[in-house]
Amino acid sequence: MTTRSIEPLRWGIIGLGFFGEVHAETIAGMPDIDLIALCTRRPERLNKLADQFGVARRYTDYRQLLDDPLVEAVSITTHVHDHAQIAIDALAAGKHVLLEKPMAATTAECDRILEAARAASGYLMVGHICRFDPRVVLAKRAIDEGRLGRIVSMHARRNLSKRIGRMVLDKISALLGDGIHDADLMLWFTGARPQQVYAEQVQVGRHRYPDIGWAMFRLDNGAVGVVESVWCLPETTPYQIDARMEVIGTEGAVYINTGEAGVEIHDADGVRLPDTIYWPKMFGGRFGALQQELRYFAGRIRSGQPPDWITPEESRDVVALIEAAVRSSEIGQAVRL
């Protein structure tokens, strides 16, 4: 692909739930990207956000947005069960595609997306935002420099309150929704492949998916990893997400605390630790890791180089790991990959 000019990329967003709106707020404040099109099946929601961000091109059918020749790149921020077909259609339409994680609901769907991406003129990147968290990036650098020696053990937790769990557990499980973040980081840190996984899930509330997921897996480099995802902490929990990870090697260790915000707000409602890293809102816009992720993808499009900070194949492999973990929890025994 040829190198682009410095003109802003013309961007569309498919899916205008909470995170679609966050994408819109972030993109609207980026000078190198023009948000020109929005799509959701809900006309009232569509018009509200399009008016808010001054977007004239409004669609209730994503296929019409993909037929728009002015749209060069799209964010797909829909329900995970809709990811596969929309991504495949977007790639067939010649668009560059930023597909929010998880890549798809199943490994088979991921494989269909990969097949479409290999035949497409546009680039595909899955939005694993944690790879753009500066704390994680510094940990990755220390690991790559050999300061930990050989990684032998990893443990991560990414837990949140039942208030948030109630909003999402009918859409996605704790393991696939959040456990996938840490599983991806563990595979990234080690460059290893999982051999087998054993997992347990616990149903606490009356939702479609379990509130709790634990998965332990062995990698082909001999290391073990444990992923903990609990979506039923008390509603008074001050963290938006209590997220921590330890990576232990033969020569050292890294401890990543992504739950601490650096600021505590105490008021009549209690204590809250607001997000200061991923997509904090200030100065009328969104900043942080999501903005960096979008900037990276836009830069790769302009330079004519496929994204390699995370590849579609890596995104597929971590879905396969989580899918195997869910299967393990269902049959009560370890599953080999």
KEKE-3310 file (N, C-alpha, C; in steps of 0.2 Angstrom, whole numbers, plus 5000, padded with zeros to 4 digits):
npx = (5004:5002:5010:5001:4995:4996:4983:4969:4962:4947:4934:4923:4911:4904:4891:4885:4885:4890:4904:4906:4902:4912:4923:4919:4920:4934:4940:4934:4942:4954:4966:4971:4962:4946:4930:4917:4906:4892:4885:4871:4857:4848:4838:4836:4846:4857:4855:4856:4870:4876:4873:4879:4892:4894:4892:4887:4884:4874:4869:4858:4859:4873:4879:4876:4884:4896:4896:4898:4909:4917:4921:4935:4941:4935:4929:4923:4912:4902:4891:4899:4895:4891:4902:4909:4903:4901:4914:4920:4912:4916:4930:4929:4923:4934:4938:4949:4950:4947:4944:4935:4940:4933:4940:4931:4916:4919:4932:4931:4924:4933:4943:4936:4936:4950:4953:4946:4953:4966:4963:4960:4961:4962:4968:4968:4965:4964:4956:4965:4967:4975:4988:4992:4993:5003:5010:5010:5017:5030:5033:5033:5044:5055:5054:5058:5071:5077:5078:5071:5074:5070:5053:5042:5031:5015:5002:4986:4973:4957:4945:4928:4914:4898:4888:4893:4894:4880:4876:4883:4884:4874:4878:4891:4904:4913:4926:4928:4926:4934:4945:4951:4960:4971:4975:4979:4990:4999:5003:5009:5019:5027:5029:5025:5016:5000:4998:4989:4974:4965:4950:4938:4921:4909:4893:4885:4875:4859:4861:4865:4878:4892:4897:4910:4926:4940:4955:4969:4983:4996:5011:5020:5034:5036:5031:5018:5002:4989:4973:4961:4945:4933:4916:4908:4910:4907:4895:4900:4913:4928:4936:4935:4940:4948:4963:4977:4993:5006:5022:5033:5050:5065:5076:5070:5056:5040:5028:5012:5001:4986:4974:4975:4971:4978:4972:4960:4943:4933:4917:4899:4894:4903:4919:4928:4939:4943:4945:4961:4969:4965:4953:4951:4941:4943:4946:4936:4936:4942:4956:4972:4975:4967:4966:4979:4980:4972:4978:4990:4985:4980:4992:4999:4991:4993:5007:5007:5010:5007:4998:5008:5010:5000:4994:4982:4982:4987:4976:4966:4972:4971:4957:4955:4961:4953:4941:4944:4946:4933:4927:4933:4929:4916:4916:4924:4937:4955:4959:4967:4976)
npy = (4994:5011:5026:5037:5054:5069:5072:5072:5056:5049:5044:5032:5026:5011:5006:5012:5011:5013:5012:5015:5028:5033:5031:5040:5052:5053:5052:5063:5073:5073:5079:5073:5064:5063:5063:5057:5049:5040:5025:5017:5006:5013:5026:5038:5038:5039:5051:5060:5058:5061:5074:5080:5078:5084:5077:5073:5062:5049:5033:5020:5007:4997:4992:5002:5013:5007:5007:5019:5030:5039:5036:5030:5022:5012:5011:4997:4994:4986:4974:4959:4948:4952:4955:4947:4946:4960:4965:4957:4961:4974:4974:4968:4978:4987:4994:5001:4993:4995:4984:4981:4973:4958:4949:4941:4931:4917:4906:4900:4910:4920:4915:4916:4930:4932:4926:4934:4946:4943:4943:4956:4974:4984:4987:4977:4979:4973:4980:4979:4987:4987:4985:4997:5004:5014:5009:4995:4995:4999:4988:4978:4982:4980:4966:4962:4967:4958:4958:4951:4939:4922:4920:4913:4912:4920:4930:4938:4949:4956:4964:4969:4980:4973:4982:4986:4974:4970:4977:4971:4957:4950:4950:4947:4936:4936:4931:4931:4945:4952:4944:4941:4952:4951:4938:4940:4949:4941:4931:4940:4945:4934:4928:4915:4900:4894:4878:4870:4872:4875:4879:4887:4893:4904:4906:4919:4930:4932:4931:4930:4925:4918:4926:4926:4921:4910:4905:4894:4892:4882:4886:4884:4887:4883:4891:4896:4903:4913:4919:4929:4934:4944:4949:4954:4962:4972:4985:4997:4997:5006:5006:5008:4997:4984:4981:4971:4964:4952:4947:4935:4931:4921:4929:4941:4952:4959:4971:4976:4988:4993:4997:5008:5025:5036:5047:5051:5053:5059:5060:5064:5052:5042:5034:5036:5031:5038:5034:5037:5034:5026:5031:5045:5059:5076:5093:5094:5083:5066:5057:5048:5030:5024:5035:5034:5022:5023:5033:5026:5016:5024:5030:5019:5016:5027:5026:5015:5002:4987:4985:4980:4980:4974:4959:4953:4939:4936:4941:4932:4920:4922:4923:4909:4903:4908:4903:4889:4889:4892:4880:4871:4874:4870:4856:4852:4848:4849:4857:4854:4863)
npz = (5000:4997:5004:5014:5012:5023:5026:5036:5042:5036:5046:5052:5064:5070:5079:5094:5108:5125:5124:5110:5110:5118:5109:5099:5106:5109:5096:5090:5096:5090:5079:5068:5063:5055:5061:5052:5050:5058:5065:5071:5076:5082:5080:5087:5097:5087:5081:5092:5096:5084:5082:5093:5090:5078:5066:5050:5042:5043:5049:5050:5046:5045:5033:5024:5028:5026:5012:5009:5000:5005:5018:5026:5036:5050:5067:5075:5087:5092:5100:5105:5099:5086:5080:5070:5057:5053:5054:5043:5032:5032:5029:5017:5010:5008:5019:5032:5048:5065:5077:5091:5106:5113:5099:5092:5096:5096:5092:5079:5072:5073:5065:5053:5051:5050:5038:5029:5032:5026:5013:5011:5006:5016:5032:5048:5065:5081:5096:5109:5122:5133:5130:5126:5138:5148:5159:5157:5145:5150:5158:5149:5142:5151:5153:5140:5140:5147:5161:5170:5169:5164:5162:5174:5182:5182:5188:5188:5192:5188:5193:5197:5202:5207:5202:5189:5184:5183:5172:5161:5161:5155:5142:5140:5147:5162:5161:5146:5144:5153:5158:5146:5143:5152:5150:5136:5138:5146:5136:5127:5135:5137:5124:5122:5119:5124:5132:5139:5149:5164:5171:5182:5184:5192:5196:5202:5202:5194:5180:5162:5160:5170:5185:5190:5185:5184:5178:5175:5166:5157:5149:5134:5137:5149:5159:5171:5171:5179:5178:5185:5186:5193:5194:5204:5215:5230:5229:5234:5231:5228:5217:5199:5191:5199:5196:5194:5192:5193:5188:5187:5187:5184:5188:5192:5195:5190:5195:5192:5194:5190:5195:5204:5203:5206:5211:5223:5226:5238:5244:5248:5243:5245:5242:5227:5214:5200:5182:5176:5166:5154:5146:5151:5154:5150:5148:5139:5131:5127:5133:5134:5135:5125:5115:5111:5106:5095:5088:5085:5076:5066:5062:5057:5046:5038:5035:5027:5033:5040:5056:5070:5083:5090:5083:5071:5072:5085:5092:5089:5094:5108:5111:5108:5118:5129:5126:5127:5141:5146:5141:5149:5161:5160:5158:5169:5169:5164:5148:5133:5121)
capx = (5000:5006:5010:4996:4997:4995:4977:4965:4959:4940:4933:4916:4910:4898:4890:4885:4884:4894:4911:4906:4902:4919:4927:4917:4923:4941:4941:4932:4947:4960:4967:4973:4956:4940:4924:4913:4900:4890:4879:4867:4851:4843:4838:4836:4853:4861:4854:4859:4877:4878:4872:4884:4899:4893:4892:4882:4883:4871:4866:4855:4862:4880:4881:4876:4890:4902:4895:4900:4916:4921:4924:4941:4942:4930:4929:4917:4911:4896:4891:4904:4892:4890:4909:4912:4900:4902:4921:4921:4909:4920:4936:4927:4922:4940:4940:4953:4946:4948:4938:4936:4941:4937:4940:4924:4914:4922:4938:4929:4922:4940:4946:4933:4939:4957:4953:4944:4958:4971:4961:4958:4966:4963:4971:4964:4968:4959:4958:4967:4969:4980:4994:4994:4994:5011:5013:5011:5022:5036:5034:5035:5051:5059:5054:5061:5078:5080:5079:5067:5076:5065:5047:5040:5024:5011:4995:4982:4966:4954:4939:4924:4908:4892:4885:4894:4892:4873:4875:4886:4884:4869:4881:4897:4906:4919:4932:4929:4925:4940:4950:4955:4965:4977:4978:4983:4996:5003:5005:5013:5025:5032:5030:5024:5009:4997:4997:4983:4971:4960:4946:4931:4917:4904:4887:4882:4869:4854:4863:4866:4885:4894:4900:4917:4930:4947:4959:4976:4986:5003:5013:5026:5040:5036:5028:5011:4998:4983:4969:4956:4940:4927:4912:4903:4912:4902:4894:4904:4920:4930:4939:4932:4942:4954:4967:4984:4997:5013:5026:5039:5055:5071:5080:5067:5049:5037:5021:5009:4995:4982:4968:4976:4970:4982:4968:4954:4938:4929:4911:4894:4893:4909:4926:4929:4945:4941:4950:4966:4974:4962:4950:4949:4938:4945:4946:4931:4938:4945:4963:4974:4977:4963:4968:4986:4979:4969:4984:4995:4982:4980:4999:5001:4988:4997:5013:5007:5013:5002:4999:5011:5010:4996:4992:4975:4983:4987:4970:4963:4974:4969:4950:4955:4963:4948:4936:4946:4945:4926:4925:4936:4924:4910:4917:4927:4944:4959:4958:4973:4976)
capy = (5000:5018:5030:5042:5061:5071:5074:5068:5050:5050:5039:5030:5021:5006:5004:5018:5010:5016:5012:5018:5035:5035:5031:5046:5058:5053:5054:5070:5078:5071:5083:5069:5060:5067:5058:5059:5045:5036:5021:5013:5004:5017:5033:5043:5038:5041:5059:5063:5059:5065:5082:5082:5078:5088:5072:5074:5056:5045:5027:5014:5000:4997:4991:5009:5016:5003:5008:5027:5030:5044:5033:5026:5018:5012:5007:4992:4994:4983:4968:4954:4943:4955:4957:4944:4948:4967:4965:4954:4965:4980:4972:4967:4985:4990:4999:4999:4991:4994:4980:4981:4966:4952:4949:4938:4927:4911:4905:4899:4917:4924:4912:4919:4937:4932:4924:4940:4951:4941:4945:4963:4979:4988:4984:4975:4978:4972:4985:4977:4994:4987:4985:5004:5007:5015:5005:4989:4995:4999:4981:4974:4984:4977:4959:4962:4968:4952:4960:4946:4932:4918:4921:4906:4913:4926:4930:4944:4950:4962:4963:4975:4979:4971:4988:4986:4967:4969:4980:4968:4950:4947:4951:4944:4933:4939:4928:4934:4952:4955:4940:4941:4957:4948:4932:4942:4952:4935:4928:4945:4946:4928:4926:4908:4898:4889:4870:4867:4877:4873:4884:4887:4899:4903:4910:4922:4933:4929:4934:4924:4923:4918:4933:4924:4916:4909:4901:4893:4888:4881:4889:4880:4889:4880:4896:4896:4909:4913:4924:4930:4940:4943:4955:4954:4965:4976:4991:5002:4996:5012:5005:5006:4991:4983:4977:4970:4959:4950:4943:4933:4927:4918:4934:4947:4952:4965:4971:4981:4990:4997:4999:5014:5030:5042:5052:5048:5058:5057:5064:5061:5045:5038:5035:5034:5031:5038:5032:5042:5031:5023:5036:5050:5065:5082:5098:5094:5078:5060:5056:5042:5024:5024:5039:5032:5016:5026:5037:5021:5013:5029:5031:5013:5016:5032:5024:5009:4997:4983:4986:4974:4980:4968:4956:4949:4932:4936:4942:4926:4915:4923:4920:4902:4902:4909:4898:4883:4890:4891:4873:4867:4875:4866:4849:4850:4845:4853:4856:4855:4868)
capz = (5000:4996:5009:5013:5014:5030:5027:5041:5040:5037:5051:5054:5070:5069:5086:5098:5115:5129:5121:5104:5112:5120:5103:5096:5110:5108:5089:5089:5098:5087:5073:5062:5061:5055:5062:5047:5049:5063:5063:5076:5074:5086:5077:5092:5099:5082:5080:5098:5096:5078:5083:5098:5087:5072:5061:5045:5038:5049:5046:5054:5043:5044:5026:5020:5030:5022:5005:5009:4998:5009:5024:5025:5042:5055:5073:5076:5094:5093:5104:5102:5094:5080:5077:5064:5050:5052:5052:5037:5027:5032:5026:5010:5007:5008:5025:5038:5053:5072:5079:5098:5108:5110:5091:5091:5102:5095:5088:5072:5070:5072:5059:5047:5051:5048:5031:5026:5032:5022:5006:5010:5005:5022:5038:5053:5071:5087:5101:5115:5125:5139:5127:5126:5145:5149:5164:5154:5141:5153:5161:5143:5140:5156:5151:5134:5141:5151:5168:5174:5167:5161:5166:5177:5185:5181:5191:5187:5194:5185:5197:5197:5206:5204:5199:5182:5182:5181:5166:5156:5162:5150:5136:5140:5153:5165:5158:5140:5144:5156:5158:5140:5144:5156:5146:5131:5141:5148:5130:5124:5139:5136:5117:5122:5117:5129:5131:5142:5153:5168:5173:5185:5184:5197:5195:5208:5201:5189:5173:5157:5161:5176:5187:5192:5181:5186:5173:5175:5160:5156:5142:5131:5139:5156:5164:5172:5172:5182:5177:5190:5184:5197:5193:5209:5221:5233:5225:5237:5229:5225:5210:5193:5190:5203:5191:5196:5189:5195:5183:5191:5183:5187:5190:5195:5195:5189:5198:5188:5198:5185:5198:5207:5199:5208:5214:5227:5227:5244:5244:5251:5240:5247:5239:5220:5210:5193:5177:5174:5161:5148:5142:5155:5151:5153:5143:5134:5126:5130:5132:5137:5131:5119:5110:5109:5102:5089:5085:5082:5070:5060:5059:5053:5039:5034:5033:5023:5036:5044:5063:5073:5091:5091:5076:5071:5074:5092:5095:5088:5099:5115:5111:5108:5125:5134:5124:5130:5148:5147:5140:5154:5167:5159:5159:5175:5168:5159:5141:5129:5116)
cpx = (5004:5005:5005:4999:4995:4988:4973:4962:4951:4937:4925:4916:4903:4897:4890:4883:4889:4901:4911:4906:4909:4924:4926:4920:4930:4943:4940:4937:4954:4961:4968:4968:4950:4934:4919:4906:4899:4885:4877:4860:4845:4843:4839:4843:4858:4861:4857:4867:4880:4878:4877:4891:4899:4895:4886:4880:4880:4867:4863:4856:4869:4882:4880:4882:4896:4902:4897:4907:4920:4924:4930:4943:4936:4932:4922:4917:4904:4896:4896:4901:4890:4896:4910:4909:4901:4909:4923:4918:4913:4926:4935:4926:4928:4942:4945:4949:4949:4943:4940:4936:4934:4935:4933:4922:4917:4928:4936:4927:4929:4943:4943:4935:4946:4957:4951:4949:4964:4970:4960:4963:4967:4966:4966:4968:4963:4961:4959:4971:4974:4987:4997:4994:5001:5014:5014:5016:5029:5038:5036:5042:5056:5060:5059:5069:5081:5081:5075:5070:5071:5059:5044:5033:5021:5004:4992:4975:4963:4946:4935:4918:4902:4887:4886:4893:4885:4872:4878:4885:4879:4872:4887:4900:4912:4925:4933:4929:4931:4946:4955:4961:4971:4980:4982:4990:5001:5007:5010:5020:5030:5033:5029:5017:5006:4996:4991:4980:4965:4956:4940:4928:4911:4899:4884:4876:4864:4855:4864:4873:4887:4898:4908:4920:4937:4950:4966:4978:4994:5005:5019:5033:5041:5033:5021:5008:4991:4979:4963:4951:4934:4923:4906:4905:4907:4901:4898:4911:4922:4933:4934:4933:4948:4958:4974:4987:5004:5016:5032:5044:5061:5076:5077:5060:5046:5030:5018:5002:4991:4976:4969:4975:4975:4978:4962:4949:4933:4923:4905:4892:4898:4915:4926:4936:4943:4947:4954:4970:4970:4958:4947:4946:4940:4946:4942:4932:4940:4952:4965:4975:4973:4965:4975:4985:4976:4974:4989:4992:4982:4987:5001:4997:4991:5003:5013:5010:5008:5003:5003:5012:5005:4994:4985:4976:4984:4980:4965:4965:4972:4961:4950:4957:4957:4942:4938:4945:4938:4924:4928:4931:4918:4910:4921:4934:4948:4958:4965:4972:4980)
cpy = (5006:5022:5036:5049:5063:5073:5069:5062:5051:5043:5038:5026:5017:5004:5010:5017:5014:5017:5016:5026:5037:5035:5038:5052:5058:5055:5061:5075:5077:5075:5079:5064:5064:5062:5061:5055:5041:5031:5017:5011:5009:5024:5039:5044:5041:5049:5063:5064:5062:5072:5084:5083:5081:5083:5072:5067:5051:5039:5023:5007:5001:4996:4998:5013:5013:5005:5016:5027:5035:5041:5028:5021:5018:5009:5003:4991:4992:4978:4963:4949:4945:4956:4954:4946:4955:4968:4962:4958:4972:4979:4971:4973:4989:4995:4996:4998:4991:4991:4979:4974:4964:4952:4946:4934:4920:4911:4904:4906:4921:4921:4915:4926:4937:4930:4931:4946:4950:4943:4952:4968:4984:4984:4982:4976:4978:4977:4982:4983:4993:4987:4992:5008:5008:5011:4998:4989:4995:4992:4977:4976:4980:4970:4958:4963:4963:4953:4955:4939:4928:4918:4914:4906:4920:4925:4937:4944:4956:4961:4970:4974:4976:4976:4987:4979:4966:4972:4976:4960:4946:4947:4947:4941:4937:4937:4931:4941:4955:4951:4939:4946:4954:4942:4934:4945:4946:4932:4933:4945:4940:4926:4918:4906:4893:4882:4867:4872:4873:4879:4883:4893:4898:4908:4913:4926:4929:4932:4928:4921:4923:4925:4932:4919:4916:4904:4900:4889:4888:4883:4884:4881:4886:4885:4894:4902:4908:4919:4924:4936:4939:4950:4955:4957:4970:4982:4997:5002:5003:5012:5005:4999:4990:4978:4977:4964:4958:4946:4941:4929:4924:4923:4941:4946:4959:4965:4977:4982:4995:4999:5006:5020:5036:5048:5049:5054:5055:5062:5061:5054:5040:5040:5033:5035:5032:5036:5038:5040:5029:5028:5042:5056:5071:5087:5097:5088:5072:5060:5050:5036:5023:5028:5037:5026:5018:5029:5032:5018:5018:5030:5025:5013:5021:5030:5018:5003:4993:4984:4979:4975:4975:4965:4953:4942:4931:4937:4936:4921:4916:4922:4913:4900:4902:4904:4891:4883:4889:4884:4869:4868:4871:4859:4847:4847:4850:4851:4858:4859:4865)
cpz = (5000:5003:5008:5014:5021:5031:5032:5038:5041:5040:5052:5060:5069:5076:5091:5105:5119:5126:5114:5105:5114:5114:5100:5099:5109:5101:5087:5091:5095:5080:5067:5060:5061:5056:5057:5047:5056:5061:5070:5073:5077:5083:5082:5095:5094:5081:5086:5098:5090:5079:5088:5095:5080:5066:5056:5042:5044:5046:5051:5052:5042:5037:5022:5022:5026:5015:5004:5006:5002:5016:5023:5030:5047:5061:5073:5084:5096:5099:5101:5098:5087:5076:5070:5058:5049:5050:5045:5031:5027:5028:5018:5006:5007:5013:5029:5044:5060:5075:5087:5100:5112:5102:5089:5097:5102:5091:5081:5069:5069:5066:5052:5046:5048:5040:5027:5026:5027:5015:5005:5009:5011:5027:5044:5059:5076:5093:5108:5119:5130:5136:5125:5132:5146:5154:5162:5149:5144:5156:5155:5141:5145:5155:5145:5135:5145:5158:5172:5173:5163:5165:5168:5179:5184:5185:5190:5189:5190:5187:5197:5201:5203:5201:5191:5180:5180:5174:5160:5156:5158:5143:5135:5147:5156:5162:5151:5140:5147:5156:5152:5140:5146:5152:5140:5133:5143:5141:5127:5128:5137:5129:5117:5120:5123:5127:5133:5147:5157:5171:5177:5184:5189:5195:5201:5207:5196:5182:5168:5158:5168:5178:5189:5187:5183:5181:5175:5169:5161:5149:5140:5133:5146:5161:5165:5173:5175:5181:5181:5187:5188:5196:5198:5215:5224:5229:5228:5235:5226:5218:5205:5191:5195:5199:5193:5193:5191:5190:5186:5186:5187:5190:5193:5194:5193:5192:5195:5192:5193:5188:5201:5202:5200:5211:5217:5228:5233:5244:5248:5249:5242:5244:5232:5218:5203:5188:5175:5168:5154:5144:5147:5151:5154:5147:5137:5129:5130:5128:5134:5132:5125:5114:5107:5104:5095:5085:5081:5076:5065:5057:5055:5046:5035:5031:5028:5026:5041:5052:5066:5080:5094:5084:5077:5074:5082:5095:5094:5093:5106:5116:5111:5115:5130:5132:5127:5138:5150:5146:5146:5160:5166:5160:5165:5174:5163:5152:5137:5123:5110)
residu = (MET:THR:THR:ARG:SER:ILE:GLU:PRO:LEU:ARG:TRP:GLY:ILE:ILE:GLY:LEU:GLY:PHE:PHE:GLY:GLU:VAL:HIS:ALA:GLU:THR:ILE:ALA:GLY:MET:PRO:ASP:ILE:ASP:LEU:ILE:ALA:LEU:CYS:THR:ARG:ARG:PRO:GLU:ARG:LEU:ASN:LYS:LEU:ALA:ASP:GLN:PHE:GLY:VAL:ALA:ARG:ARG:TYR:THR:ASP:TYR:ARG:GLN:LEU:LEU:ASP:ASP:PRO:LEU:VAL:GLU:ALA:VAL:SER:ILE:THR:THR:HIS:VAL:HIS:ASP:HIS:ALA:GLN:ILE:ALA:ILE:ASP:ALA:LEU:ALA:ALA:GLY:LYS:HIS:VAL:LEU:LEU:GLU:LYS:PRO:MET:ALA:ALA:THR:THR:ALA:GLU:CYS:ASP:ARG:ILE:LEU:GLU:ALA:ALA:ARG:ALA:ALA:SER:GLY:TYR:LEU:MET:VAL:GLY:HIS:ILE:CYS:ARG:PHE:ASP:PRO:ARG:VAL:VAL:LEU:ALA:LYS:ARG:ALA:ILE:ASP:GLU:GLY:ARG:LEU:GLY:ARG:ILE:VAL:SER:MET:HIS:ALA:ARG:ARG:ASN:LEU:SER:LYS:ARG:ILE:GLY:ARG:MET:VAL:LEU:ASP:LYS:ILE:SER:ALA:LEU:LEU:GLY:ASP:GLY:ILE:HIS:ASP:ALA:ASP:LEU:MET:LEU:TRP:PHE:THR:GLY:ALA:ARG:PRO:GLN:GLN:VAL:TYR:ALA:GLU:GLN:VAL:GLN:VAL:GLY:ARG:HIS:ARG:TYR:PRO:ASP:ILE:GLY:TRP:ALA:MET:PHE:ARG:LEU:ASP:ASN:GLY:ALA:VAL:GLY:VAL:VAL:GLU:SER:VAL:TRP:CYS:LEU:PRO:GLU:THR:THR:PRO:TYR:GLN:ILE:ASP:ALA:ARG:MET:GLU:VAL:ILE:GLY:THR:GLU:GLY:ALA:VAL:TYR:ILE:ASN:THR:GLY:GLU:ALA:GLY:VAL:GLU:ILE:HIS:ASP:ALA:ASP:GLY:VAL:ARG:LEU:PRO:ASP:THR:ILE:TYR:TRP:PRO:LYS:MET:PHE:GLY:GLY:ARG:PHE:GLY:ALA:LEU:GLN:GLN:GLU:LEU:ARG:TYR:PHE:ALA:GLY:ARG:ILE:ARG:SER:GLY:GLN:PRO:PRO:ASP:TRP:ILE:THR:PRO:GLU:GLU:SER:ARG:ASP:VAL:VAL:ALA:LEU:ILE:GLU:ALA:ALA:VAL:ARG:SER:SER:GLU:ILE:GLY:GLN:ALA:VAL:ARG:LEU)
# end
